[in-house]
Amino acid sequence: MYAGNGSTSRKRRVRVEPGIYREPSGKYAVCFMLDRKPTFRTVGYDLSTARQKRAAFIESARWGIVAAAPRLQFAQTAGWWLERYERRVAAGQRRERTLEAHRYQLEHHLLPAFGGRFLGEVTVQDVRELLDRLRASGRSEHTIAGTVVTLQSVIRFALRNDWIAGSPVDKLEADERPHPAARIQRVLGRREIARLLDECLPAYRALIATAVFTGMRHSELLGLIWDDIDISDGLVHVRAQLSRAHRGRPAERVEPKTRAGIRQVPLSPQLASLLREHRLTSKFSAAADWVFVTRNGTPLSQRNVQRSALARAAYSAGLDRDGSRLRFHDLRHTFASHLIIDLGLDVVQVSRILGHSSVSTTLDIYAHVFEQARHAADIRARMGRSEFARLLDANDNPNVVVLPAAARFSARPRSARERAAIRWAT
């Protein structure tokens, strides 16, 4: 501290040892050369830490990876990143639902943990401790994985702008990262589908049936208007999906996530007839009206439909297994399996009907189903060529007596040979 001639007094940092100074606040500042210029960084109150930080800065400066904005806070960076993401959602480049997931992770997990911290001071240890706290609080691995995705997105945004030198998320060991279990693909059998439809409330039966027999996504179903359904040609024109209502903004029709989502899905005659009846009994049947509506003519909420329509019917039908509830996506898997196993469609046809962005996506999800169908077809063909199966062919086996159909079911066998012939023929 000194007083100049007629000037106001001011405080200055004091040199403690080569390259390390104490600030007036009591914190230590370290000095190192960056681009041939002396550069200062404030590092905290501990002298040993200051020495370690200075050594790290010197090493980093040799490779040109010292952060350009060391005093930038995490909350500010996350806010800038979120604003940019919102603009991309408005431009149709990102999904509204994904934006909502990022907002949730920031508000509930990341900002409480790192909001007031300098971005460059968030270490891999800090990230590891956050994940441990989330696990201890009972959060699922799926939720924790979402936290890591949002954090990684903010960190990468800062890295691209050279505000930080490295990512603490990248330093996580494999066993420290979340490992959400793969969700089991549930496929309903014919009897299960029948029970599910029998237990549906009348207001939701057409919706559940359309989900089962078109494989459309939840948001696509709720985004349908009557102009999208062509009963005469037996097609559903998937042109949009329903966004989620958010912060006073009502749900609305938005473009599908990818261009592949815009497609035509064939309607079976039975489903077309059911939808025709549904339209005749609906108070909202104009071309621009929602197909599946509330009493006020507004679109149904995704969450309420899951609870009031599907969950209730599935519970009544006894379809919940091992504490796992039936999901709308399980109905999509059921339809896909029907296309592959029952109809024998190839992967390109299935991919187009489901609206996948690429054939590889379809194979990633349903490779085992295609393999199952091919395996079953191969077994049937080989059995048909076997001597075992040829026992049923009267032309090739003179020992087989083929009785008329009426006799097979009504006549009493008079010998062991006849009894054997009836067993094989029926």
C-alpha positions, 0 to 999 in steps of 0.5 A, spaced: 500 500 500 502 506 498 500 513 497 502 517 490 503 525 490 496 527 491 493 521 488 488 516 492 491 510 495 490 503 492 492 496 494 497 492 490 498 484 490 505 482 494 510 478 491 511 471 495 515 467 491 517 467 484 511 467 480 506 467 486 503 473 489 498 475 494 492 479 492 489 484 497 483 479 498 488 474 501 487 470 495 494 467 491 495 469 484 500 465 479 504 468 474 506 465 467 508 466 460 502 465 455 504 467 448 510 471 450 506 475 455 506 475 463 499 472 465 496 472 471 490 467 474 487 467 481 487 460 484 485 461 491 487 461 499 492 455 499 499 456 497 501 449 496 495 449 491 497 455 488 504 452 486 501 446 483 496 451 479 502 455 477 506 448 474 499 446 471 498 453 467 506 453 465 505 446 462 498 447 459 501 454 456 507 450 452 501 447 448 497 453 448 491 450 451 490 455 457 482 457 458 481 464 455 475 465 460 477 463 467 472 467 471 466 465 467 461 462 471 458 455 470 451 458 470 452 464 465 455 459 460 449 454 461 444 460 460 448 462 453 448 455 451 440 454 453 439 460 449 442 457 443 438 451 444 432 454 444 433 458 437 435 451 434 428 448 437 424 454 434 428 453 427 426 446 427 433 443 428 432 440 435 426 437 439 422 441 444 421 435 448 429 434 448 429 442 450 425 440 456 429 434 458 435 439 458 432 444 462 430 439 467 437 437 468 439 444 469 434 446 474 434 440 478 441 437 478 447 441 475 445 449 477 444 447 484 451 443 484 455 448 479 451 454 478 456 459 482 462 455 480 467 458 475 466 453 469 474 452 469 474 450 476 469 444 475 473 438 476 472 430 474 472 429 482 466 434 482 462 431 477 464 424 480 461 426 487 455 429 483 453 422 480 454 419 487 449 424 490 444 422 485 445 415 486 445 415 493 438 419 492 435 414 489 435 416 482 435 411 476 441 410 471 437 413 466 436 419 469 443 420 471 445 419 464 441 424 462 444 429 467 451 427 464 448 428 457 446 435 459 453 437 462 457 434 456 453 439 452 454 445 456 462 443 457 462 442 449 459 449 448 465 452 452 470 448 449 468 450 442 469 457 444 475 456 448 473 458 454 476 452 458 481 448 456 478 441 457 472 437 459 472 434 466 466 429 463 471 426 458 476 424 464 470 420 468 472 412 468 468 407 465 465 404 471 464 412 474 459 413 468 452 411 468 450 405 465 442 405 464 439 398 463 437 397 456 429 397 456 426 390 454 422 390 448 415 388 450 411 384 444 404 383 446 401 376 443 394 376 440 390 374 446 394 380 450 392 385 445 384 382 445 384 383 453 387 390 452 382 392 447 377 389 451 379 393 458 379 400 454 375 405 456 370 407 450 373 414 450 380 411 449 379 404 445 380 407 438 386 411 440 389 404 443 387 400 437 390 405 432 397 405 436 397 397 436 395 397 429 399 402 426 405 402 430 405 410 430 409 414 436 405 417 442 406 424 439 404 422 432 398 419 434 396 425 439 398 430 433 393 427 428 387 431 425 382 428 421 385 430 414 391 426 416 386 419 415 384 417 408 379 412 410 377 410 402 385 409 400 386 406 407 392 410 409 394 415 415 398 420 413 403 422 418 405 429 417 406 432 424 407 430 432 404 433 438 409 438 442 408 438 450 405 444 453 410 448 457 409 454 461 403 457 459 404 455 452 399 450 449 401 443 445 401 444 438 402 440 431 410 441 430 414 437 424 417 430 426 424 430 428 426 427 422 424 427 414 423 420 415 417 421 420 413 424 414 410 418 411 404 414 410 402 408 414 397 403 411 390 402 415 387 395 415 380 395 413 378 393 420 382 399 423 379 403 418 372 401 420 373 403 427 376 410 425 370 411 421 365 409 427 370 413 431 369 420 427 361 419 426 360 419 434 365 424 435 363 432 436 369 434 433 369 431 426 371 437 421 378 436 417 382 440 422 379 437 428 383 433 432 382 425 432 383 424 439 380 429 443 378 432 450 371 434 451 373 441 449 376 439 443 383 440 445 388 434 444 389 429 449 395 430 454 401 425 453 401 424 460 394 423 462 393 418 456 399 414 458 395 414 465 388 414 464 388 410 457 394 405 457 396 404 464 388 403 466 387 398 461 393 394 462 392 393 469 385 391 468 388 386 463 393 383 467 399 385 462 403 389 467 409 384 469 414 384 474 413 391 477 414 394 469 408 397 466 406 397 459 408 403 455 406 406 449 412 404 445 411 397 447 405 397 442 410 400 437 414 394 438 408 389 437 406 392 430 413 392 428 414 384 430 407 383 426 410 386 420 416 382 420 414 375 423 407 375 420 407 379 414 414 377 412 416 385 410 423 386 409 427 391 413 426 397 408 419 396 408 419 396 415 423 402 416 419 406 412 412 404 415 415 406 422 418 412 420 426 411 422 431 415 419 435 410 417 435 402 415 440 401 420 436 404 426 431 399 424 436 393 424 439 396 431 432 395 434 429 389 431 435 385 428 433 379 433 426 379 430 428 379 423 433 373 425 427 370 429 423 370 423 428 368 418 430 362 423 423 360 423 422 360 416 428 356 415 426 351 420 419 350 416 422 349 409 427 344 412 421 340 416 417 340 409 423 337 406 424 332 411 422 324 411 419 326 418 414 331 414 413 326 408 409 321 413 403 326 412 404 325 404 399 320 402 403 320 395 410 318 398 407 314 403 403 308 401 402 306 409 398 312 410 390 312 409 387 319 408 380 319 410 375 324 407 374 330 412 367 328 415 370 321 416 376 323 420 372 327 425 366 322 426 368 315 424 370 311 429 377 307 427 377 300 426 384 298 427 391 301 429 393 303 422 386 307 421 387 310 428 395 312 426 392 315 419 387 319 422 392 322 427 397 324 422 392 327 417 389 331 422 
